[in-house]
């Protein structure tokens, strides 16, 4: 911005450059402030010491009185530093003059490029002297407020307007700097830091956190300013009360200071700032005065009633005695009469019933089940589906299937259909009990309700299929799990593999073993043994031997069970020589046959009717100090019956009858055929009756054999 040379006249500039010995005596303010001004405009001051320059509009300076210029040249600095320091103890005034001199020097230098530094300093001295004198009269704020409307007699209109605009810009910059420093202080306050930590914990980061931090600091600064204003008003009120008290004391003593004290002015009203709008409450930046928070509070209050229910009634006197009698009942006692008396005395609500059930469960679990079932019928208990499902689950854990079904029937009679949780409990209960039909019904009920079974429900249902002898349906469920990206457990794989192996389903067993490897389950000794068993059951000893050799090659040490499975595979094709060669080879490697291997060999030799060899192996089992396997007694009963050795046959038959629940259908048919072949027809009929009682159907060959034994009965051999 360029200023016209009319700012000072040529004569004024000449006077400024001509030395003179006149000393300014008519302007004490200049003489008093010269030391500081010369310091502010000295060459040691660099632009870095001044900040906040705000350009103003173009100013037009008119003529300037020369008397100030002439008198200011001879102004000498005062030697006393204490006087200068006392004049500028006010920090804001010192900063204001520093900024003002820096900006004004630039304006003068731009307007008068031909003037030397001494002339510019003299101009600045005159201008600053005028500004300081006006500030001493009424203060900085009053001078700036009246400068625009009150022209100066010493300066031209354009010069005074420029001085006023620069002063306003300097004051604005100072206010902004002060506000910035205050904002820095509040940014580092503990309250703002705490709110920022809370915001970080709830996931606010980056620019949003920065904006919130400045927002919270600004609110804290406004709040602090509000309380400072209140404190100032309170202090003014105290001073006014103090002055009024002094006036009252002087009036009582008859002392009148001056006319101004006698005249009572209007009392000054001290009030709080007028509030606009509704009161706003904020916690961590959240506006809690919003009406929606009132609705939230109501909902929380309603939820608290469910979370913290009312306390049960305090039982005293006869009520307490009857309660103790109920809790002291034994499992076989009937608590119905005492419960009726307790209801009449206490008039219980649901919370009282729950307290009684909790105490009975702690005292006696079996009594709790009895009392809980009776309580379900009480109207005051207000039984819901959770009460029924909890009782069903308790009976299911104890394998009390009938009791659980009775509770389920009561629930359906009251019109309460099993929900997802209840159906899940039923799937577990029926799968564990081996009731496949009811387990399938509960599982389908879950699907109808839109529930996607989880891994536990799948496991229970697959085990139900496996236990019921339908591993193929269990495999379909396993495929469904894999389609839903649910990984079956290793136990499920092994259960399906074991079931297929026992039935000789070689393809299915090999398929499960392959799926296990793809699922990351490495083949172990048990899985390899099951594959050997599967091929053995299917009558393929060569493939069984291949898997047996592969297992040894993988580094697995064969055990008694695996060897027994391989011997059984050879036994299917009656390859006794290969079986003996395998045993000899394993014994060279340090293997010693165990009970299971001897059991398979005894079964094989008994079918060949080799009594001495079979009894020799039995003696080896007895030498190991272990009980004979149940399959050994079945084999001996068949062998002795066919050979007509009555005593040993009846002895083995007695052992078999005592453990008839362990017999399978093929075991029954083998024993019956052996008894018929040996002439023990009556014993054969008795065992046939046991077979039908166990629920096994009689095959056609066995029916023919029984009919033939009745027609062509022969005398029992007398071999002992």
Number of C-alpha atoms within 10 A of each C-alpha: 12 13 16 14 17 14 21 19 15 12 10 19 17 14 18 26 17 11 11 13 9 12 15 17 11 9 14 11 14 21 18 16 21 21 20 21 21 16 13 18 19 12 9 9 13 10 10 6 10 15 15 15 14 13 11 11 9 11 20 18 21 18 17 18 15 19 12 20 24 23 21 26 25 16 19 13 16 15 9 9 11 9 14 17 12 9 13 14 10 10 8 14 15 15 16 16 19 21 24 24 23 20 21 20 17 13 16 20 16 15 19 19 11 9 14 11 15 12 21 20 21 22 22 23 24 18 20 21 23 17 20 18 17 16 16 12 10 12 13 17 12 12 20 20 12 12 19 16 9 11 15 14 9 17 19 18 20 17 21 24 20 21 22 19 20 22 24 18 19 23 21 14 18 18 13 13 14 13 14 12 12 14 17 14 12 22 20 12 13 10 15 22 16 12 17 20 14 13 18 13 10 9 9 15 12 8 9 10 16 13 11 17 21 16 15 21 23 19 15 18 17 12 11 13 12 13 11 12 13 15 12 12 15 15 12 13 16 12 12 14 12 12 12 13 12 12 17 13 12 14 14 10 9 9 11 13 11 8 8 9 12 11 8 8 8 6 8 8 7 10 10 10 9 6 7 6 6 7 7 9 11 10 8 14 14 9 12 14 13 12 9 9 12 12 11 11 11 11 11 11 12 11 12 11 10 9 9 8 10 11 9 15 13 9 14 11 7 12 17 15 12 19 20 12 13 22 20 14 16 12 14 9 11 14 18 14 9 15 18 11 14 19 15 11 14 18 11 16 15 16 16 20 18 16 14 18 19 14 14 24 17 11 14 15 14 14 23 21 20 17 20 20 17 13 20 19 13 14 10 16 16 13 15 11 14 13 15 22 23 14 19 24 19 17 20 22 14 10 15 15 15 11 17 22 15 12 18 20 13 15 20 11 10 9 9 14 13 22 14 19 13 20 21 24 21 26 27 25 25 23 25 19 16 17 16 21 14 15 26 18 14 23 23 15 18 22 12 11 12 10 13 12 15 11 13 13 18 23 21 21 24 25 24 27 25 25 20 14 15 17 23 16 15 23 20 12 18 21 15 13 18 13 10 9 9 14 13 19 15 12 11 19 19 18 17 25 27 23 22 27 26 19 16 22 17 22 13 19 26 18 11 20 23 14 13 20 11 10 14 9 14 11 15 12 16 15 21 20 24 27 28 32 33 31 29 28 22 19 18 19 24 15 17 27 19 12 20 22 13 13 21 13 10 11 10 16 11 16 17 15 18 23 25 23 25 25 29 26 27 24 21 16 12 14 14 16 10 13 19 13 11 16 18 14 12 15 12 10 9 9 16 13 18 16 21 21 23 21 24 21 23 25 22 21 22 24 16 12 17 13 16 11 13 24 15 11 18 19 11 15 21 12 9 10 8 10 9 15 13 14 18 22 21 22 25 27 29 28 28 25 27 23 20 22 17 21 13 16 25 17 14 21 22 14 14 23 14 9 10 16 11 11 17 12 15 11 18 22 20 16 25 27 22 24 28 25 18 24 22 25 22 13 16 23 17 12 21 21 11 16 22 13 10 14 9 14 10 14 11 9 10 16 12 10 15 19 11 12 19 13 9 9 13 13 10 12 13 8 9 11
